[in-house]
Each structure stands twice: as C-alpha cells, then as structure tokens.
Amino acid sequence: MLHYEGDTAEYGISEKALYELIQRNGIPKQYSGIYAYVPKSRINELLSMTSE
C-alpha cells in the first residue's frame, strides 16, 4: 500500500495516477509496516514538471 499525503489534491491527480508516476520514474520507496513512503521532494519535482 502506498501512503502519500499532500500534493495529490493540489495537482489534481488520483492516487492511482501518483502510483503509476512513481513506478514509471523508478522513485525509491522506504517500507514501514504495510506502508511504502516515497521522497516528497521527488514527487513534487515530477508533479510540478507535469503541471507546466
């Protein structure tokens, strides 16, 4: 399960779109229990590029 709070609403994308973006760009994940955390800076960087 991917756990990400923040910019999905700001950028207007679904959690599935975010998941696919992470997979496509090979963003590293850190696991803690059932959650997988990703670097917020990388997500923001990719989402800001797609919204321009």
Biopython code that builds the backbone (N, CA, C, O; Angstrom):
import numpy as np
from Bio.PDB.StructureBuilder import StructureBuilder

atoms = [
    (1, "MET", "N", (0.847, -1.169, 0.000)),
    (1, "MET", "CA", (0.000, 0.000, 0.000)),
    (1, "MET", "C", (0.898, 1.240, 0.000)),
    (1, "MET", "O", (1.827, 1.344, 0.801)),
    (2, "LEU", "N", (0.619, 2.146, -0.878)),
    (2, "LEU", "CA", (1.361, 3.401, -0.965)),
    (2, "LEU", "C", (0.691, 4.434, -0.082)),
    (2, "LEU", "O", (-0.522, 4.630, -0.158)),
    (3, "HIS", "N", (1.471, 5.092, 0.750)),
    (3, "HIS", "CA", (0.923, 6.114, 1.642)),
    (3, "HIS", "C", (1.555, 7.443, 1.272)),
    (3, "HIS", "O", (2.760, 7.630, 1.442)),
    (4, "TYR", "N", (0.754, 8.357, 0.772)),
    (4, "TYR", "CA", (1.263, 9.673, 0.410)),
    (4, "TYR", "C", (0.204, 10.701, 0.716)),
    (4, "TYR", "O", (-0.910, 10.627, 0.199)),
    (5, "GLU", "N", (0.541, 11.651, 1.545)),
    (5, "GLU", "CA", (-0.396, 12.719, 1.876)),
    (5, "GLU", "C", (0.184, 14.005, 1.344)),
    (5, "GLU", "O", (1.381, 14.254, 1.488)),
    (6, "GLY", "N", (-0.634, 14.816, 0.738)),
    (6, "GLY", "CA", (-0.123, 16.111, 0.316)),
    (6, "GLY", "C", (-0.623, 16.546, -1.033)),
    (6, "GLY", "O", (-1.787, 16.917, -1.184)),
    (7, "ASP", "N", (0.236, 16.502, -1.997)),
    (7, "ASP", "CA", (0.024, 17.227, -3.235)),
    (7, "ASP", "C", (-0.875, 16.566, -4.267)),
    (7, "ASP", "O", (-1.039, 17.120, -5.354)),
    (8, "THR", "N", (-1.466, 15.409, -3.982)),
    (8, "THR", "CA", (-2.356, 14.816, -4.983)),
    (8, "THR", "C", (-3.548, 15.726, -5.240)),
    (8, "THR", "O", (-3.956, 15.896, -6.388)),
    (9, "ALA", "N", (-4.109, 16.310, -4.195)),
    (9, "ALA", "CA", (-5.247, 17.220, -4.377)),
    (9, "ALA", "C", (-4.784, 18.530, -4.999)),
    (9, "ALA", "O", (-5.479, 19.097, -5.843)),
    (10, "GLU", "N", (-3.629, 19.009, -4.593)),
    (10, "GLU", "CA", (-3.093, 20.275, -5.130)),
    (10, "GLU", "C", (-2.863, 20.180, -6.635)),
    (10, "GLU", "O", (-3.129, 21.130, -7.371)),
    (11, "TYR", "N", (-2.367, 19.027, -7.088)),
    (11, "TYR", "CA", (-2.095, 18.853, -8.513)),
    (11, "TYR", "C", (-3.266, 18.231, -9.259)),
    (11, "TYR", "O", (-3.231, 18.124, -10.485)),
    (12, "GLY", "N", (-4.297, 17.822, -8.538)),
    (12, "GLY", "CA", (-5.493, 17.278, -9.178)),
    (12, "GLY", "C", (-5.288, 15.925, -9.828)),
    (12, "GLY", "O", (-5.815, 15.679, -10.913)),
    (13, "ILE", "N", (-4.530, 15.035, -9.185)),
    (13, "ILE", "CA", (-4.355, 13.690, -9.729)),
    (13, "ILE", "C", (-4.850, 12.676, -8.708)),
    (13, "ILE", "O", (-4.914, 12.961, -7.512)),
    (14, "SER", "N", (-5.194, 11.505, -9.187)),
    (14, "SER", "CA", (-5.672, 10.444, -8.304)),
    (14, "SER", "C", (-4.489, 9.704, -7.689)),
    (14, "SER", "O", (-3.350, 9.853, -8.131)),
    (15, "GLU", "N", (-4.774, 8.911, -6.671)),
    (15, "GLU", "CA", (-3.719, 8.109, -6.059)),
    (15, "GLU", "C", (-3.173, 7.087, -7.046)),
    (15, "GLU", "O", (-1.983, 6.776, -7.015)),
    (16, "LYS", "N", (-4.025, 6.563, -7.920)),
    (16, "LYS", "CA", (-3.567, 5.602, -8.932)),
    (16, "LYS", "C", (-2.603, 6.270, -9.905)),
    (16, "LYS", "O", (-1.591, 5.675, -10.276)),
    (17, "ALA", "N", (-2.903, 7.498, -10.322)),
    (17, "ALA", "CA", (-2.003, 8.227, -11.208)),
    (17, "ALA", "C", (-0.664, 8.482, -10.522)),
    (17, "ALA", "O", (0.389, 8.400, -11.153)),
    (18, "LEU", "N", (-0.710, 8.791, -9.230)),
    (18, "LEU", "CA", (0.516, 9.004, -8.467)),
    (18, "LEU", "C", (1.318, 7.706, -8.397)),
    (18, "LEU", "O", (2.535, 7.720, -8.585)),
    (19, "TYR", "N", (0.656, 6.599, -8.130)),
    (19, "TYR", "CA", (1.307, 5.293, -8.074)),
    (19, "TYR", "C", (2.003, 4.982, -9.394)),
    (19, "TYR", "O", (3.149, 4.532, -9.404)),
    (20, "GLU", "N", (1.312, 5.221, -10.504)),
    (20, "GLU", "CA", (1.889, 4.951, -11.812)),
    (20, "GLU", "C", (3.076, 5.868, -12.106)),
    (20, "GLU", "O", (4.049, 5.439, -12.725)),
    (21, "LEU", "N", (3.004, 7.109, -11.673)),
    (21, "LEU", "CA", (4.106, 8.054, -11.834)),
    (21, "LEU", "C", (5.340, 7.564, -11.069)),
    (21, "LEU", "O", (6.459, 7.640, -11.575)),
    (22, "ILE", "N", (5.130, 7.070, -9.867)),
    (22, "ILE", "CA", (6.223, 6.545, -9.051)),
    (22, "ILE", "C", (6.841, 5.325, -9.722)),
    (22, "ILE", "O", (8.064, 5.204, -9.782)),
    (23, "GLN", "N", (6.012, 4.425, -10.224)),
    (23, "GLN", "CA", (6.510, 3.223, -10.888)),
    (23, "GLN", "C", (7.283, 3.558, -12.157)),
    (23, "GLN", "O", (8.361, 3.015, -12.400)),
    (24, "ARG", "N", (6.728, 4.453, -12.960)),
    (24, "ARG", "CA", (7.328, 4.825, -14.240)),
    (24, "ARG", "C", (8.690, 5.495, -14.073)),
    (24, "ARG", "O", (9.582, 5.313, -14.903)),
    (25, "ASN", "N", (8.848, 6.266, -13.003)),
    (25, "ASN", "CA", (10.074, 7.019, -12.798)),
    (25, "ASN", "C", (11.051, 6.349, -11.828)),
    (25, "ASN", "O", (12.097, 6.917, -11.514)),
    (26, "GLY", "N", (10.723, 5.173, -11.363)),
    (26, "GLY", "CA", (11.633, 4.418, -10.502)),
    (26, "GLY", "C", (11.993, 5.131, -9.210)),
    (26, "GLY", "O", (13.133, 5.047, -8.753)),
    (27, "ILE", "N", (11.038, 5.829, -8.617)),
    (27, "ILE", "CA", (11.298, 6.543, -7.367)),
    (27, "ILE", "C", (11.450, 5.515, -6.247)),
    (27, "ILE", "O", (10.606, 4.632, -6.096)),
    (28, "PRO", "N", (12.532, 5.629, -5.454)),
    (28, "PRO", "CA", (12.760, 4.644, -4.395)),
    (28, "PRO", "C", (11.713, 4.764, -3.283)),
    (28, "PRO", "O", (11.233, 5.854, -2.973)),
    (29, "LYS", "N", (11.373, 3.617, -2.694)),
    (29, "LYS", "CA", (10.394, 3.577, -1.620)),
    (29, "LYS", "C", (11.066, 3.059, -0.355)),
    (29, "LYS", "O", (11.991, 2.248, -0.415)),
    (30, "GLN", "N", (10.596, 3.530, 0.775)),
    (30, "GLN", "CA", (11.040, 3.009, 2.066)),
    (30, "GLN", "C", (9.821, 2.411, 2.738)),
    (30, "GLN", "O", (8.791, 3.070, 2.875)),
    (31, "TYR", "N", (9.939, 1.163, 3.156)),
    (31, "TYR", "CA", (8.802, 0.448, 3.718)),
    (31, "TYR", "C", (8.801, 0.514, 5.236)),
    (31, "TYR", "O", (9.836, 0.394, 5.892)),
    (32, "SER", "N", (7.594, 0.710, 5.771)),
    (32, "SER", "CA", (7.387, 0.694, 7.214)),
    (32, "SER", "C", (6.043, 0.017, 7.449)),
    (32, "SER", "O", (4.988, 0.623, 7.263)),
    (33, "GLY", "N", (6.096, -1.235, 7.855)),
    (33, "GLY", "CA", (4.856, -1.996, 8.030)),
    (33, "GLY", "C", (4.177, -2.210, 6.679)),
    (33, "GLY", "O", (4.797, -2.705, 5.738)),
    (34, "ILE", "N", (2.904, -1.833, 6.588)),
    (34, "ILE", "CA", (2.164, -2.019, 5.340)),
    (34, "ILE", "C", (2.280, -0.823, 4.414)),
    (34, "ILE", "O", (1.748, -0.847, 3.304)),
    (35, "TYR", "N", (2.973, 0.231, 4.856)),
    (35, "TYR", "CA", (3.076, 1.455, 4.061)),
    (35, "TYR", "C", (4.413, 1.544, 3.337)),
    (35, "TYR", "O", (5.436, 1.059, 3.821)),
    (36, "ALA", "N", (4.380, 2.174, 2.167)),
    (36, "ALA", "CA", (5.603, 2.477, 1.426)),
    (36, "ALA", "C", (5.680, 3.994, 1.309)),
    (36, "ALA", "O", (4.766, 4.632, 0.786)),
    (37, "TYR", "N", (6.758, 4.558, 1.790)),
    (37, "TYR", "CA", (6.942, 6.010, 1.757)),
    (37, "TYR", "C", (7.893, 6.380, 0.635)),
    (37, "TYR", "O", (8.850, 5.659, 0.354)),
    (38, "VAL", "N", (7.623, 7.507, -0.003)),
    (38, "VAL", "CA", (8.469, 8.000, -1.082)),
    (38, "VAL", "C", (8.916, 9.421, -0.750)),
    (38, "VAL", "O", (8.230, 10.130, -0.013)),
    (39, "PRO", "N", (10.074, 9.846, -1.292)),
    (39, "PRO", "CA", (10.540, 11.201, -1.009)),
    (39, "PRO", "C", (9.579, 12.249, -1.583)),
    (39, "PRO", "O", (9.317, 12.269, -2.786)),
    (40, "LYS", "N", (9.065, 13.106, -0.720)),
    (40, "LYS", "CA", (8.110, 14.120, -1.141)),
    (40, "LYS", "C", (8.741, 15.085, -2.145)),
    (40, "LYS", "O", (8.067, 15.567, -3.056)),
    (41, "SER", "N", (10.024, 15.362, -1.977)),
    (41, "SER", "CA", (10.702, 16.284, -2.891)),
    (41, "SER", "C", (10.691, 15.758, -4.324)),
    (41, "SER", "O", (10.512, 16.531, -5.266)),
    (42, "ARG", "N", (10.882, 14.436, -4.496)),
    (42, "ARG", "CA", (10.855, 13.836, -5.848)),
    (42, "ARG", "C", (9.452, 13.901, -6.449)),
    (42, "ARG", "O", (9.297, 14.170, -7.640)),
    (43, "ILE", "N", (8.436, 13.655, -5.629)),
    (43, "ILE", "CA", (7.059, 13.708, -6.104)),
    (43, "ILE", "C", (6.725, 15.124, -6.545)),
    (43, "ILE", "O", (6.188, 15.331, -7.633)),
    (44, "ASN", "N", (7.042, 16.097, -5.702)),
    (44, "ASN", "CA", (6.761, 17.493, -6.039)),
    (44, "ASN", "C", (7.499, 17.922, -7.304)),
    (44, "ASN", "O", (6.958, 18.653, -8.134)),
    (45, "GLU", "N", (8.727, 17.464, -7.440)),
    (45, "GLU", "CA", (9.524, 17.784, -8.633)),
    (45, "GLU", "C", (8.839, 17.251, -9.902)),
    (45, "GLU", "O", (8.705, 17.969, -10.893)),
    (46, "LEU", "N", (8.413, 15.990, -9.854)),
    (46, "LEU", "CA", (7.748, 15.393, -11.030)),
    (46, "LEU", "C", (6.393, 16.038, -11.309)),
    (46, "LEU", "O", (6.053, 16.300, -12.463)),
    (47, "LEU", "N", (5.619, 16.296, -10.251)),
    (47, "LEU", "CA", (4.295, 16.863, -10.448)),
    (47, "LEU", "C", (4.366, 18.311, -10.922)),
    (47, "LEU", "O", (3.509, 18.751, -11.688)),
    (48, "SER", "N", (5.362, 19.045, -10.484)),
    (48, "SER", "CA", (5.492, 20.428, -10.955)),
    (48, "SER", "C", (5.911, 20.458, -12.423)),
    (48, "SER", "O", (5.551, 21.386, -13.147)),
    (49, "MET", "N", (6.669, 19.454, -12.869)),
    (49, "MET", "CA", (7.057, 19.388, -14.279)),
    (49, "MET", "C", (5.856, 19.090, -15.165)),
    (49, "MET", "O", (5.756, 19.623, -16.270)),
    (50, "THR", "N", (4.931, 18.235, -14.688)),
    (50, "THR", "CA", (3.790, 17.836, -15.498)),
    (50, "THR", "C", (2.708, 18.915, -15.520)),
    (50, "THR", "O", (1.883, 18.930, -16.434)),
    (51, "SER", "N", (2.691, 19.820, -14.537)),
    (51, "SER", "CA", (1.640, 20.829, -14.489)),
    (51, "SER", "C", (1.998, 22.106, -15.263)),
    (51, "SER", "O", (1.165, 23.003, -15.388)),
    (52, "GLU", "N", (3.210, 22.194, -15.774)),
    (52, "GLU", "CA", (3.614, 23.396, -16.511)),
    (52, "GLU", "C", (3.103, 23.397, -17.932)),
    (52, "GLU", "O", (3.359, 24.340, -18.680)),
]
sb = StructureBuilder()
sb.init_structure("model")
sb.init_model(0)
sb.init_chain("A")
sb.init_seg("    ")
for serial, (resi, resn, name, xyz) in enumerate(atoms, 1):
    if name == "N":
        sb.init_residue(resn, " ", resi, " ")
    sb.init_atom(name, np.array(xyz, "f"), 0.0, 1.0, " ", f" {name:<3s}", serial, name[0])
structure = sb.get_structure()
